[in-house]
C-alpha cells in the first residue's frame, strides 16, 4: 500500500487486521535456501560483536526486532512474537511517500535460548509491494569468538510502481541491509537489550 503521508495508528491497525488472512505472495516457503536463490540472493554478513555475552545480546535484539530500528523503517506491532504465523506490517518512508507492507513469520532457525545460532524468516503477503522471503540470523563462533549477523533475502517486484522504480527499490534494499546490520551492532555491543 503506497501512501502520500504517514498512516495513522488506526490505518496501520486496520492494515494489520486485514493482513491476517492473506496468503503469501511467493513460494515455496524456504526459497532463500533453494537453487533459485543462488542466482537472486541478496546477502549481508557482518561481525557485530565478540564473546558469549554479545551473542546473548544479539539473540535478544533479534527476538525484539531491533534490526528494524533504523529510523526510516518501522515494524508493527513493535513487540511482535517470533513464531510461525505472526503477521507484521513494515512501514517504509521513501522519497516523499510511504509504503505499508504485510509479512508473515514463516519459520525459525536455531534456538532462541541455547546453541550458537538463532533466527527467523518472514515472507511477503499479497499486500506487499514486492514478493519474496527474508531470513535474519545471528551466529556465535566459539573458535573465533565472533558474533555474526546475516540477512539472506530473495525478492522481486510485485506491483507496477515497484517494477517502474526497480533501481530505487534495489538501492533501498541495500540500504536496509546496511542500516539493519548497524542497528544490530549497536544493540549487541552498545547498551544491550538484556
Phi and psi in degrees as a GROMACS rama.xvg file:
@    title "Ramachandran Plot"
@    xaxis  label "Phi"
@    yaxis  label "Psi"
@TYPE xy
-97.7984  139.151  UNK-2
-135.056  148.289  UNK-3
-82.1829  -16.6032  UNK-4
-140.757  172.162  UNK-5
-64.534  129.128  UNK-6
-71.5167  148.725  UNK-7
-72.9915  162.054  UNK-8
-55.6136  -35.1351  UNK-9
-64.584  -42.8819  UNK-10
-64.2069  -42.0939  UNK-11
-64.2622  -43.4098  UNK-12
-62.528  -42.7531  UNK-13
-63.6594  -41.6104  UNK-14
-59.7572  -45.9098  UNK-15
-61.263  -45.1912  UNK-16
-61.5521  -43.5245  UNK-17
-67.65  -23.9262  UNK-18
-78.6655  -22.5597  UNK-19
-51.6257  -43.7844  UNK-20
-95.644  2.70661  UNK-21
-73.9028  147.555  UNK-22
-80.6844  165.405  UNK-23
-66.0357  151.408  UNK-24
-97.8846  14.2802  UNK-25
-151.916  177.602  UNK-26
-169.556  159.817  UNK-27
-83.22  161.342  UNK-28
-59.5276  135.997  UNK-29
94.0546  12.6129  UNK-30
-58.278  -26.3996  UNK-31
-65.8139  -13.6595  UNK-32
-110.659  12.6163  UNK-33
-96.6422  172.864  UNK-34
-60.6461  -35.6888  UNK-35
-55.9293  -40.9681  UNK-36
-65.1292  -29.6982  UNK-37
-57.2189  -30.3811  UNK-38
-99.3876  -8.39164  UNK-39
-130.324  16.8708  UNK-40
-85.5366  132.997  UNK-41
-106.406  135.455  UNK-42
-143.934  142.5  UNK-43
-132.562  125.649  UNK-44
-128.583  120.508  UNK-45
-138.701  136.185  UNK-46
-75.6379  124.34  UNK-47
-116.379  -0.514146  UNK-48
178.45  -176.261  UNK-49
-143.574  135.974  UNK-50
95.4225  165.918  UNK-51
-64.1282  -37.7944  UNK-52
-65.4729  -43.1026  UNK-53
-62.3258  -36.6191  UNK-54
-65.486  -41.1111  UNK-55
-60.8428  -41.72  UNK-56
-64.3761  -40.2831  UNK-57
-64.1939  -42.8902  UNK-58
-60.8371  -45.6269  UNK-59
-64.1562  -39.2681  UNK-60
-64.0304  -43.3452  UNK-61
-65.3196  -41.3429  UNK-62
-65.3563  -23.2536  UNK-63
-97.8031  10.5092  UNK-64
60.288  31.5176  UNK-65
-63.5047  -21.6194  UNK-66
-64.7602  -11.7315  UNK-67
-98.1098  -1.24857  UNK-68
-88.0626  74.0055  UNK-69
-124.223  4.50895  UNK-70
96.7314  -46.3517  UNK-71
-106.372  -1.23819  UNK-72
-129.569  136.677  UNK-73
-132.655  149.897  UNK-74
-114.144  137.495  UNK-75
-129.984  136.622  UNK-76
-70.145  149.81  UNK-77
-62.3038  -27.2459  UNK-78
-107.147  33.5107  UNK-79
-58.0276  141.741  UNK-80
-76.0393  141.997  UNK-81
-89.6325  86.6906  UNK-82
-154.353  149.175  UNK-83
-53.2953  130.925  UNK-84
100.652  -15.4543  UNK-85
-64.3204  129.742  UNK-86
-103.105  135.352  UNK-87
-130.014  159.213  UNK-88
-114.858  133.078  UNK-89
-108.009  117.057  UNK-90
-99.5399  125.824  UNK-91
-124.158  130.374  UNK-92
-93.9895  117.085  UNK-93
-99.214  -152.676  UNK-94
-83.2008  81.1981  UNK-95
89.0753  1.35344  UNK-96
-146.854  175.837  UNK-97
-125.349  155.568  UNK-98
-135.051  147.347  UNK-99
-122.021  124.329  UNK-100
-131.567  132.092  UNK-101
-91.928  139.076  UNK-102
-140.013  158.522  UNK-103
-131.77  135.129  UNK-104
-65.9034  124.68  UNK-105
-108.411  -23.3006  UNK-106
-168.964  163.516  UNK-107
-115.013  156.663  UNK-108
-130.05  148.453  UNK-109
67.2929  -155.658  UNK-110
-135.676  134.524  UNK-111
-69.3242  -22.7617  UNK-112
-114.075  -14.3653  UNK-113
-152.823  169.091  UNK-114
88.8332  -174.224  UNK-115
-115.554  19.239  UNK-116
-151.489  137.732  UNK-117
-149.72  141.336  UNK-118
-178.51  -178.484  UNK-119
-158.356  160.912  UNK-120
-122.244  146.747  UNK-121
-124.143  152.633  UNK-122
-118.426  153.97  UNK-123
-77.6563  144.4  UNK-124
-95.0747  174.158  UNK-125
-71.7889  -4.41851  UNK-126
-103.407  21.1257  UNK-127
-100.858  145.399  UNK-128
-69.3088  -19.1841  UNK-129
-125.567  171.437  UNK-130
-122.813  139.321  UNK-131
152.105  -167.844  UNK-132
-139.538  144.862  UNK-133
-132.097  130.39  UNK-134
-113.173  124.849  UNK-135
-110.779  127.787  UNK-136
-141.148  150.592  UNK-137
-124.486  144.473  UNK-138
-131.564  150.979  UNK-139
-123.665  125.856  UNK-140
-104.192  104.001  UNK-141
-65.8918  -20.2277  UNK-142
-75.6058  -50.3803  UNK-143
-87.8231  -14.5563  UNK-144
72.1227  10.8912  UNK-145
-84.2761  141.812  UNK-146
-107.478  124.835  UNK-147
-120.078  141.418  UNK-148
-112.318  135.243  UNK-149
-135.568  136.895  UNK-150
-115.284  128.032  UNK-151
-115.248  126.622  UNK-152
-142.428  141.453  UNK-153
-129.656  126.499  UNK-154
-154.789  162.235  UNK-155
-152.354  156.735  UNK-156
-63.4727  140.337  UNK-157
-113.621  -27.5489  UNK-158
-117.526  160.818  UNK-159
-57.1088  -46.2182  UNK-160
-60.5621  -36.9664  UNK-161
-70.9848  -36.9338  UNK-162
-63.7091  -44.7839  UNK-163
-63.3249  -42.4164  UNK-164
-97.005  29.5736  UNK-165
-54.9756  -43.27  UNK-166
-60.6744  -35.7876  UNK-167
-70.5306  -41.0301  UNK-168
-59.3696  -42.4905  UNK-169
-64.2261  -39.037  UNK-170
-63.9829  -43.2603  UNK-171
-66.0745  -36.4079  UNK-172
-62.9898  -44.6828  UNK-173
-63.9649  -40.3054  UNK-174
-63.4121  -42.2841  UNK-175
-59.7168  -45.1228  UNK-176
-59.6373  -44.7547  UNK-177
-64.9613  -48.6019  UNK-178
-65.7157  -37.2399  UNK-179
-63.6235  -43.7494  UNK-180
-61.9533  -40.4678  UNK-181
-66.8736  -38.9068  UNK-182
-62.6672  -40.8918  UNK-183
-67.7821  -37.7226  UNK-184
-62.2813  -45.6917  UNK-185
-60.3641  -43.7046  UNK-186
-68.5301  -27.4724  UNK-187
-83.6577  -46.3383  UNK-188
-105.895  -9.00546  UNK-189
-82.6791  -131.401  UNK-190
-67.3416  -19.2769  UNK-191
79.2027  173.824  UNK-192
-128.348  9.78399  UNK-193
